[in-house]
Each structure stands twice: as structure tokens, then as C-alpha cells.
Amino acid sequence: MYYPYLRGRQFELIALREGLEQKIISPLVVPIVEPVKVSSTLFTTIEAYNKAAHKIAIVQNPGVGNFVEELANKKELIEQYRKMMAYNCVIPVYIVHEKNDMDKLREIKELKKDCLVQCISTDSLSLLPEIVKYINVSEYIVPDGTAIRRRLSGKKILINDHFNKLNKNAAYKENKDESFSEDHLFYEEEGYSGFSDYSIIGAEYVETGFAPYAVAIHMVYFSEDKALRVHHFVSERDEDIEDPSGKFGEAVRELMEFTPLKSNKTYAYCCFEQLAKAGQYPGLGSVKKLSIMHHIELASRFLDKKI
């Protein structure tokens, strides 16, 4: 099982919803969403997964963003959101922070569902006895490392941040092709029931973006030994923030010339292909959306034994 971990920004949610609409997400892929803000896109995404009877995991106590505060100030939406959390498709996720949120644990208990619990460090393990009094933990989401794995009994999902996030897009020119992950190859023999990552976004959460000097497209692909690598397609120009459309054209033309991606053309790849032919620029959010969709579709094909 693959659990792509996304932070609930608009382009990430649209990637999940559009991937479902295009039927490119395997039942063996269960997205985890940590909501960062209250938005209609979040609600429509959950509704889409409910309609399709496809599992989606929602973090109940997000550690980043303003979702909890925003929802508390929109009382007309609280009941609607709680009804959604009761959908059969929704798997609750609880993150073990420095201190347990007892009110949130009581809310999860009322859902009467099996839950995923994310343990960030070995220090969080001391809080688990109190948590399991309230909720039934089906699986633990844990970072790579033997300490947590040895001290936790039960099923575990391996989570890693494989994306080498740099401060500026132009810096990716120094190392355009990198190893990404082999978790999909070895997670089962290493004792995990599933694997998770932050796709091509990375674990770090940044509230606001900025206009980049260079445009970069990050695309994963399978090497000959089925390991995942990531290639960074970066615009030639990086002197200023002008002409993002032209810079996207430079990056996408480089993408079209990259042979390893052509052997497993995904829905997202074909979208990039059409944009390159038409000379169109979809905006940076859509570029990230397509890169995420591409990654999830490749993982889906692998788990469905189509690769």
C-alpha cells in the first residue's frame, strides 16, 4: 500500500481529485491529507472520494497551517465537516505531538473507526498508552529507523521525505538527476505494511510562496532496476522573475527530450506533452499538480503490477 502524504493546498487537493476522475489512482493508494486551511476544494475532494468509495486518510489534528482555527470560526461548516469524517471512505489520522489533544481524541472516538497514528519521534511513544485508551489504532505511521520500529508492536507504515528540496529552483541545475526512493521495493520484506512519502513537494511546510527566478518541473521515473529516480527540468534563464511562461516552455521542452519518461507515459505526462505542443503555460500550481499526479500514477501502476 502507498500513502502519499500531502498538505491540503489547493493544487495538491486538485491533483487527488483529478487523479480519481481520470481513474489513475489504484485502490492500493490511499492519500493522506493534512488540512492546512478550510476550503471548498477540501470539501469537494472528500466528497469525490466518498462518491467513488475510494479510501482517503484525513489528519484530525494538523500540526501546520490554520485549519483548526479557521474551522472553529466557521460554525456553519463544523457539522458538515464532522459528517464527512464519518464517511466510510475516510480514515482518521492522529499525529502524536508533544502533548495529546484530548478533545480531538474524544471526537475521533465518537467516529468509532480504526485510525492511523503518526509517531514523529521516539519521544512520542510515551504518549501512546493514553491515546490507545480512546482510539483503535490499525497502523502506525513511522519514520525510517530501528528505534521506533523495535518499540512499536502492530502494523507500521514507513514514511520518508525523499525529495531534496533546495532554496531556489536554479540550484537544481547542479544535480539534475537524483535517486528518489526504493521503499516500494523493500517495505514489505522490512516488516512494513505500507510506505509513504511527501511526493515532489517535500515535508517542509511553507505558508506562502514567491515568484521564482527559474521554473522547475520535478518528475519521478523508474530506473532499469525499478528504483525511483527524480529528474529536475529547469529553465535556462534564471536572472529575474520575468516571463514565467517562456521559462516554463524551456523546462517543458527539456522534459519532452528526456527518454526515460517516454516508456511509461502517464496522464500527467501527456498533459505536459499537449502544453508543450500548444506553447501554453498552465501556472506554477498546475505544474506541481501534474507532477504529483504523475508520481501517484506511477506508484499505482507499480502496485497493480502493470510495471
Order of alpha helices (4+ residues) and beta strands (2+ residues): beta-alpha-beta-alpha-beta-alpha-alpha-beta-alpha-beta-alpha-beta-alpha-beta-beta-alpha-beta-beta-beta-alpha-alpha-alpha
